[in-house]
């Protein structure tokens, strides 16, 4: 979402000490890649990673004010998955992306991880094991 002050684009995630989320490999990988690849000039607008507690009311306000840009969830079980709708207190909050599509940031982050995972991109995290005939 965009910050209220200055309109800077932020990827907001709960801090680990809040005990709301796990210190997972996928989460750490996403944060590291975003910090490395989306903090300066590039194809997409730069984004700041912010680890802090946030509330559903903040999400509601950001949606109402047009500051909610994109949402995704990440984890071992479902990797990086776009969130298109959030149901809160009987109201659906629509996340601004075409139905059935993935947002630009979610897509690029997921593709980076997939490319590293399948060895299409050389990266210290990825170790390609060559197949040997027996």
Backbone as JSON Lines, residues from 0, in Angstrom:
{"i":0,"aa":"X","n":[0.83,-1.18,0.0],"ca":[0.0,0.0,0.0],"c":[0.88,1.24,0.0]}
{"i":1,"aa":"X","n":[0.26,2.33,-0.27],"ca":[0.98,3.59,-0.22],"c":[0.86,4.19,1.18]}
{"i":2,"aa":"X","n":[1.94,4.78,1.66],"ca":[1.91,5.41,2.97],"c":[1.04,6.65,2.93]}
{"i":3,"aa":"X","n":[0.46,7.0,4.06],"ca":[-0.36,8.21,4.14],"c":[0.51,9.45,3.94]}
{"i":4,"aa":"X","n":[1.68,9.42,4.51],"ca":[2.59,10.55,4.42],"c":[3.56,10.33,3.26]}
{"i":5,"aa":"X","n":[3.41,11.09,2.22],"ca":[4.34,11.03,1.1],"c":[3.97,10.07,-0.01]}
{"i":6,"aa":"X","n":[3.06,9.17,0.23],"ca":[2.6,8.26,-0.81],"c":[3.61,7.23,-1.27]}
{"i":7,"aa":"X","n":[4.62,6.96,-0.43],"ca":[5.64,5.98,-0.8],"c":[5.03,4.58,-0.79]}
{"i":8,"aa":"X","n":[5.4,3.78,-1.78],"ca":[4.9,2.42,-1.88],"c":[5.62,1.54,-0.86]}
{"i":9,"aa":"X","n":[4.84,0.77,-0.09],"ca":[5.4,-0.05,0.97],"c":[4.86,-1.47,0.91]}
{"i":10,"aa":"X","n":[5.74,-2.43,1.13],"ca":[5.34,-3.81,1.38],"c":[5.33,-3.94,2.89]}
{"i":11,"aa":"X","n":[4.16,-4.11,3.46],"ca":[4.02,-4.15,4.91],"c":[3.78,-5.58,5.36]}
{"i":12,"aa":"X","n":[4.58,-6.02,6.32],"ca":[4.44,-7.35,6.89],"c":[4.56,-7.25,8.4]}
{"i":13,"aa":"X","n":[3.87,-8.13,9.1],"ca":[3.94,-8.14,10.55],"c":[5.35,-8.52,10.99]}
{"i":14,"aa":"X","n":[5.83,-7.94,12.1],"ca":[7.15,-8.31,12.61],"c":[7.11,-9.7,13.24]}
{"i":15,"aa":"X","n":[8.26,-10.34,13.28],"ca":[8.33,-11.69,13.83],"c":[7.99,-11.73,15.32]}
{"i":16,"aa":"X","n":[8.32,-10.67,16.05],"ca":[8.05,-10.68,17.49],"c":[6.57,-10.53,17.84]}
{"i":17,"aa":"X","n":[5.74,-10.29,16.83],"ca":[4.3,-10.18,17.07],"c":[3.65,-11.56,17.23]}
{"i":18,"aa":"X","n":[4.38,-12.61,16.87],"ca":[3.9,-14.0,16.95],"c":[2.68,-14.26,16.07]}
{"i":19,"aa":"X","n":[2.48,-13.4,15.05],"ca":[1.37,-13.57,14.12],"c":[1.78,-14.45,12.95]}
{"i":20,"aa":"X","n":[3.06,-14.38,12.58],"ca":[3.56,-15.12,11.43],"c":[4.83,-15.88,11.81]}
{"i":21,"aa":"X","n":[5.16,-16.84,10.99],"ca":[6.37,-17.63,11.21],"c":[7.55,-17.03,10.46]}
{"i":22,"aa":"X","n":[8.74,-17.28,10.96],"ca":[9.97,-16.84,10.3],"c":[10.33,-17.87,9.23]}
{"i":23,"aa":"X","n":[9.52,-17.9,8.18],"ca":[9.68,-18.9,7.13],"c":[10.69,-18.52,6.07]}
{"i":24,"aa":"X","n":[11.16,-19.52,5.37],"ca":[12.13,-19.33,4.29],"c":[11.52,-18.49,3.17]}
{"i":25,"aa":"X","n":[10.28,-18.77,2.81],"ca":[9.65,-18.03,1.71],"c":[9.51,-16.56,2.08]}
{"i":26,"aa":"X","n":[9.07,-16.28,3.3],"ca":[8.93,-14.89,3.76],"c":[10.29,-14.18,3.72]}
{"i":27,"aa":"X","n":[11.31,-14.83,4.27],"ca":[12.65,-14.22,4.28],"c":[13.16,-13.99,2.86]}
{"i":28,"aa":"X","n":[12.89,-14.94,1.98],"ca":[13.34,-14.82,0.58],"c":[12.65,-13.64,-0.11]}
{"i":29,"aa":"X","n":[11.34,-13.52,0.09],"ca":[10.59,-12.4,-0.51],"c":[11.14,-11.07,-0.01]}
{"i":30,"aa":"X","n":[11.31,-10.94,1.29],"ca":[11.81,-9.69,1.86],"c":[13.19,-9.35,1.31]}
{"i":31,"aa":"X","n":[14.08,-10.33,1.27],"ca":[15.43,-10.08,0.77],"c":[15.42,-9.66,-0.7]}
{"i":32,"aa":"X","n":[14.66,-10.37,-1.53],"ca":[14.61,-10.03,-2.95],"c":[14.02,-8.65,-3.18]}
{"i":33,"aa":"X","n":[12.97,-8.31,-2.46],"ca":[12.35,-6.99,-2.61],"c":[13.34,-5.9,-2.21]}
{"i":34,"aa":"X","n":[14.04,-6.1,-1.1],"ca":[15.03,-5.11,-0.66],"c":[16.16,-4.96,-1.69]}
{"i":35,"aa":"X","n":[16.6,-6.07,-2.27],"ca":[17.7,-6.04,-3.24],"c":[17.29,-5.49,-4.6]}
{"i":36,"aa":"X","n":[16.09,-5.85,-5.05],"ca":[15.73,-5.6,-6.44],"c":[14.67,-4.54,-6.67]}
{"i":37,"aa":"X","n":[13.96,-4.14,-5.64],"ca":[12.89,-3.16,-5.84],"c":[13.07,-1.91,-4.99]}
{"i":38,"aa":"X","n":[14.29,-1.63,-4.59],"ca":[14.52,-0.45,-3.76],"c":[15.0,0.75,-4.57]}
{"i":39,"aa":"X","n":[15.38,0.53,-5.81],"ca":[15.87,1.63,-6.63],"c":[15.11,1.74,-7.93]}
{"i":40,"aa":"X","n":[15.77,2.31,-8.92],"ca":[15.13,2.48,-10.22],"c":[15.04,1.15,-10.94]}
{"i":41,"aa":"X","n":[13.93,0.96,-11.6],"ca":[13.71,-0.27,-12.34],"c":[12.41,-0.18,-13.09]}
{"i":42,"aa":"X","n":[11.96,-1.33,-13.57],"ca":[10.72,-1.39,-14.34],"c":[9.51,-1.04,-13.47]}
{"i":43,"aa":"X","n":[9.54,-1.47,-12.21],"ca":[8.45,-1.19,-11.28],"c":[8.85,-0.07,-10.33]}
{"i":44,"aa":"X","n":[7.85,0.62,-9.82],"ca":[8.1,1.68,-8.84],"c":[8.81,1.08,-7.62]}
{"i":45,"aa":"X","n":[9.82,1.78,-7.08],"ca":[10.51,1.26,-5.89],"c":[9.54,1.02,-4.74]}
{"i":46,"aa":"X","n":[9.88,0.05,-3.92],"ca":[9.03,-0.31,-2.8],"c":[9.88,-0.49,-1.55]}
{"i":47,"aa":"X","n":[9.38,0.0,-0.44],"ca":[10.07,-0.09,0.84],"c":[9.46,-1.24,1.65]}
{"i":48,"aa":"X","n":[10.3,-2.08,2.24],"ca":[9.81,-3.16,3.1],"c":[9.67,-2.59,4.51]}
{"i":49,"aa":"X","n":[8.48,-2.74,5.08],"ca":[8.19,-2.24,6.42],"c":[7.68,-3.41,7.26]}
{"i":50,"aa":"X","n":[8.42,-3.73,8.31],"ca":[7.99,-4.77,9.24],"c":[7.43,-4.07,10.48]}
{"i":51,"aa":"X","n":[6.1,-4.12,10.61],"ca":[5.43,-3.47,11.75],"c":[4.05,-4.09,11.92]}
{"i":52,"aa":"X","n":[3.5,-3.88,13.09],"ca":[2.14,-4.32,13.32],"c":[1.2,-3.39,12.56]}
{"i":53,"aa":"X","n":[0.15,-3.96,12.01],"ca":[-0.86,-3.17,11.31],"c":[-2.22,-3.76,11.62]}
{"i":54,"aa":"X","n":[-3.25,-2.99,11.33],"ca":[-4.61,-3.42,11.68],"c":[-5.46,-3.56,10.43]}
{"i":55,"aa":"X","n":[-6.56,-4.27,10.6],"ca":[-7.53,-4.38,9.5],"c":[-8.09,-3.0,9.18]}
{"i":56,"aa":"X","n":[-8.24,-2.15,10.19],"ca":[-8.76,-0.81,9.94],"c":[-7.84,-0.03,9.0]}
{"i":57,"aa":"X","n":[-6.54,-0.23,9.13],"ca":[-5.59,0.41,8.2],"c":[-5.82,-0.07,6.77]}
{"i":58,"aa":"X","n":[-6.09,-1.36,6.61],"ca":[-6.35,-1.9,5.28],"c":[-7.64,-1.33,4.72]}
{"i":59,"aa":"X","n":[-8.67,-1.24,5.57],"ca":[-9.95,-0.65,5.15],"c":[-9.74,0.79,4.69]}
{"i":60,"aa":"X","n":[-9.03,1.58,5.5],"ca":[-8.77,2.98,5.15],"c":[-7.96,3.1,3.87]}
{"i":61,"aa":"X","n":[-6.94,2.28,3.73],"ca":[-6.11,2.33,2.52],"c":[-6.96,2.02,1.29]}
{"i":62,"aa":"X","n":[-7.86,1.06,1.42],"ca":[-8.75,0.71,0.3],"c":[-9.67,1.89,-0.03]}
{"i":63,"aa":"X","n":[-10.28,2.47,0.99],"ca":[-11.2,3.6,0.78],"c":[-10.5,4.81,0.19]}
{"i":64,"aa":"X","n":[-9.23,5.0,0.53],"ca":[-8.46,6.16,0.05],"c":[-7.69,5.87,-1.24]}
{"i":65,"aa":"X","n":[-7.84,4.68,-1.78],"ca":[-7.15,4.33,-3.02],"c":[-5.66,4.07,-2.85]}
{"i":66,"aa":"X","n":[-5.24,3.75,-1.63],"ca":[-3.82,3.49,-1.36],"c":[-3.48,2.01,-1.32]}
{"i":67,"aa":"X","n":[-4.49,1.16,-1.36],"ca":[-4.26,-0.28,-1.36],"c":[-3.92,-0.69,-2.79]}
{"i":68,"aa":"X","n":[-2.7,-1.13,-3.0],"ca":[-2.2,-1.4,-4.35],"c":[-2.3,-2.88,-4.71]}
{"i":69,"aa":"X","n":[-1.92,-3.73,-3.78],"ca":[-1.82,-5.15,-4.08],"c":[-1.69,-5.91,-2.76]}
{"i":70,"aa":"X","n":[-2.1,-7.16,-2.75],"ca":[-1.92,-8.03,-1.58],"c":[-1.49,-9.41,-2.04]}
{"i":71,"aa":"X","n":[-0.63,-10.04,-1.25],"ca":[-0.3,-11.43,-1.5],"c":[0.03,-12.09,-0.17]}
{"i":72,"aa":"X","n":[-0.07,-13.39,-0.17],"ca":[0.34,-14.2,0.98],"c":[1.47,-15.1,0.51]}
{"i":73,"aa":"X","n":[2.38,-15.4,1.41],"ca":[3.46,-16.3,1.02],"c":[3.72,-17.3,2.13]}
{"i":74,"aa":"X","n":[4.18,-18.46,1.72],"ca":[4.48,-19.51,2.68],"c":[4.89,-20.78,1.96]}
{"i":75,"aa":"X","n":[5.38,-21.72,2.72],"ca":[5.86,-22.97,2.15],"c":[4.77,-23.71,1.4]}
{"i":76,"aa":"X","n":[3.58,-23.75,1.97],"ca":[2.49,-24.55,1.39],"c":[1.95,-23.98,0.09]}
{"i":77,"aa":"X","n":[1.89,-22.66,-0.02],"ca":[1.28,-22.07,-1.22],"c":[2.18,-21.07,-1.91]}
{"i":78,"aa":"X","n":[3.46,-21.02,-1.53],"ca":[4.46,-20.22,-2.21],"c":[4.11,-18.73,-2.16]}
{"i":79,"aa":"X","n":[3.76,-18.11,-3.28],"ca":[3.34,-16.71,-3.31],"c":[1.99,-16.68,-4.02]}
{"i":80,"aa":"X","n":[0.97,-16.29,-3.29],"ca":[-0.39,-16.33,-3.84],"c":[-1.05,-14.95,-3.75]}
{"i":81,"aa":"X","n":[-1.62,-14.48,-4.85],"ca":[-2.3,-13.19,-4.83],"c":[-3.56,-13.25,-3.98]}
{"i":82,"aa":"X","n":[-3.88,-12.14,-3.34],"ca":[-5.12,-12.01,-2.57],"c":[-5.95,-10.95,-3.28]}
{"i":83,"aa":"X","n":[-7.13,-11.35,-3.76],"ca":[-7.96,-10.41,-4.53],"c":[-9.1,-9.83,-3.71]}
{"i":84,"aa":"X","n":[-9.4,-10.46,-2.57],"ca":[-10.51,-9.98,-1.76],"c":[-10.24,-10.32,-0.3]}
{"i":85,"aa":"X","n":[-10.57,-9.38,0.59],"ca":[-10.44,-9.59,2.03],"c":[-11.82,-9.35,2.63]}
{"i":86,"aa":"X","n":[-12.33,-10.34,3.35],"ca":[-13.64,-10.22,3.99],"c":[-13.42,-9.81,5.44]}
{"i":87,"aa":"X","n":[-14.0,-8.68,5.84],"ca":[-13.81,-8.16,7.19],"c":[-15.1,-7.55,7.69]}
{"i":88,"aa":"X","n":[-15.6,-8.09,8.79],"ca":[-16.82,-7.59,9.43],"c":[-17.99,-7.45,8.46]}
{"i":89,"aa":"X","n":[-18.19,-8.49,7.67],"ca":[-19.33,-8.51,6.76],"c":[-19.17,-7.73,5.48]}
{"i":90,"aa":"X","n":[-17.98,-7.18,5.26],"ca":[-17.73,-6.36,4.07],"c":[-16.57,-6.97,3.29]}
{"i":91,"aa":"X","n":[-16.71,-7.01,1.97],"ca":[-15.62,-7.47,1.11],"c":[-14.79,-6.28,0.67]}
{"i":92,"aa":"X","n":[-13.49,-6.36,0.9],"ca":[-12.54,-5.35,0.44],"c":[-11.91,-5.91,-0.82]}
{"i":93,"aa":"X","n":[-12.18,-5.26,-1.95],"ca":[-11.6,-5.71,-3.21],"c":[-10.21,-5.12,-3.38]}
{"i":94,"aa":"X","n":[-9.27,-5.99,-3.66],"ca":[-7.9,-5.55,-3.92],"c":[-7.82,-5.2,-5.4]}
{"i":95,"aa":"X","n":[-7.27,-4.02,-5.74],"ca":[-7.31,-3.54,-7.12],"c":[-6.44,-4.31,-8.1]}
{"i":96,"aa":"X","n":[-6.99,-5.4,-8.62],"ca":[-6.36,-6.11,-9.72],"c":[-7.46,-6.83,-10.47]}
{"i":97,"aa":"X","n":[-7.22,-7.1,-11.71],"ca":[-8.24,-7.75,-12.53],"c":[-8.54,-9.13,-11.95]}
{"i":98,"aa":"X","n":[-9.81,-9.49,-11.95],"ca":[-10.22,-10.78,-11.39],"c":[-9.5,-11.92,-12.1]}
{"i":99,"aa":"X","n":[-8.97,-12.83,-11.31],"ca":[-8.26,-13.98,-11.87],"c":[-6.84,-13.69,-12.3]}
{"i":100,"aa":"X","n":[-6.39,-12.46,-12.08],"ca":[-5.02,-12.1,-12.47],"c":[-4.16,-11.88,-11.24]}
{"i":101,"aa":"X","n":[-2.89,-11.73,-11.47],"ca":[-1.92,-11.5,-10.42],"c":[-1.42,-10.07,-10.56]}
{"i":102,"aa":"X","n":[-1.22,-9.38,-9.45],"ca":[-0.68,-8.03,-9.49],"c":[0.76,-8.03,-9.98]}
{"i":103,"aa":"X","n":[1.22,-6.87,-10.43],"ca":[2.57,-6.76,-10.99],"c":[3.66,-7.17,-10.01]}
{"i":104,"aa":"X","n":[3.57,-6.7,-8.76],"ca":[4.6,-7.02,-7.77],"c":[4.55,-8.49,-7.39]}
{"i":105,"aa":"X","n":[3.35,-9.01,-7.16],"ca":[3.21,-10.43,-6.82],"c":[3.79,-11.29,-7.93]}
{"i":106,"aa":"X","n":[3.5,-10.93,-9.16],"ca":[3.97,-11.69,-10.31],"c":[5.5,-11.68,-10.41]}
{"i":107,"aa":"X","n":[6.1,-10.52,-10.28],"ca":[7.55,-10.44,-10.43],"c":[8.26,-11.15,-9.28]}
{"i":108,"aa":"X","n":[7.75,-11.02,-8.07],"ca":[8.35,-11.69,-6.92],"c":[8.26,-13.21,-7.08]}
{"i":109,"aa":"X","n":[7.08,-13.68,-7.44],"ca":[6.89,-15.12,-7.64],"c":[7.81,-15.64,-8.75]}
{"i":110,"aa":"X","n":[7.91,-14.9,-9.85],"ca":[8.78,-15.32,-10.96],"c":[10.24,-15.36,-10.56]}
{"i":111,"aa":"X","n":[10.69,-14.39,-9.76],"ca":[12.07,-14.43,-9.28],"c":[12.33,-15.71,-8.5]}
{"i":112,"aa":"X","n":[11.42,-16.03,-7.58],"ca":[11.59,-17.23,-6.77],"c":[11.56,-18.5,-7.61]}
{"i":113,"aa":"X","n":[10.65,-18.57,-8.56],"ca":[10.55,-19.74,-9.44],"c":[11.82,-19.89,-10.26]}
{"i":114,"aa":"X","n":[12.32,-18.79,-10.81],"ca":[13.54,-18.85,-11.62],"c":[14.74,-19.33,-10.8]}
{"i":115,"aa":"X","n":[14.83,-18.88,-9.56],"ca":[15.92,-19.34,-8.68],"c":[15.73,-20.81,-8.35]}
{"i":116,"aa":"X","n":[14.5,-21.19,-8.02],"ca":[14.2,-22.56,-7.61],"c":[14.49,-23.57,-8.72]}
{"i":117,"aa":"X","n":[14.18,-23.21,-9.96],"ca":[14.38,-24.14,-11.08],"c":[15.71,-23.95,-11.79]}
{"i":118,"aa":"X","n":[16.6,-23.13,-11.24],"ca":[17.93,-22.98,-11.8],"c":[18.01,-22.14,-13.06]}
{"i":119,"aa":"X","n":[16.94,-21.43,-13.38],"ca":[16.97,-20.55,-14.56],"c":[17.73,-19.26,-14.27]}
{"i":120,"aa":"X","n":[17.93,-18.98,-12.99],"ca":[18.71,-17.83,-12.58],"c":[19.77,-18.3,-11.6]}
{"i":121,"aa":"X","n":[21.02,-17.92,-11.87],"ca":[22.09,-18.25,-10.93],"c":[21.9,-17.4,-9.68]}
{"i":122,"aa":"X","n":[21.88,-18.05,-8.55],"ca":[21.7,-17.34,-7.28],"c":[22.3,-18.21,-6.18]}
{"i":123,"aa":"X","n":[22.89,-17.59,-5.16],"ca":[23.48,-18.37,-4.07],"c":[22.5,-19.32,-3.37]}
{"i":124,"aa":"X","n":[21.2,-19.03,-3.42],"ca":[20.22,-19.91,-2.78],"c":[20.01,-21.2,-3.57]}
{"i":125,"aa":"X","n":[20.21,-21.14,-4.86],"ca":[19.88,-22.29,-5.7],"c":[21.1,-23.12,-6.03]}
{"i":126,"aa":"X","n":[20.99,-24.4,-5.8],"ca":[22.06,-25.33,-6.15],"c":[21.49,-26.31,-7.16]}
{"i":127,"aa":"X","n":[22.04,-26.28,-8.36],"ca":[21.58,-27.19,-9.4],"c":[22.37,-28.49,-9.28]}
{"i":128,"aa":"X","n":[21.65,-29.57,-9.15],"ca":[22.28,-30.89,-9.05],"c":[22.2,-31.54,-10.42]}
{"i":129,"aa":"X","n":[23.36,-31.79,-10.99],"ca":[23.42,-32.4,-12.32],"c":[23.0,-33.86,-12.25]}
{"i":130,"aa":"X","n":[22.24,-34.27,-13.23],"ca":[21.79,-35.65,-13.31],"c":[22.91,-36.51,-13.89]}
{"i":131,"aa":"X","n":[23.14,-37.66,-13.28],"ca":[24.16,-38.59,-13.76],"c":[23.49,-39.88,-14.17]}
{"i":132,"aa":"X","n":[23.95,-40.42,-15.28],"ca":[23.4,-41.7,-15.73],"c":[24.05,-42.82,-14.93]}
{"i":133,"aa":"X","n":[23.26,-43.82,-14.63],"ca":[23.75,-44.94,-13.83],"c":[24.03,-46.12,-14.71]}
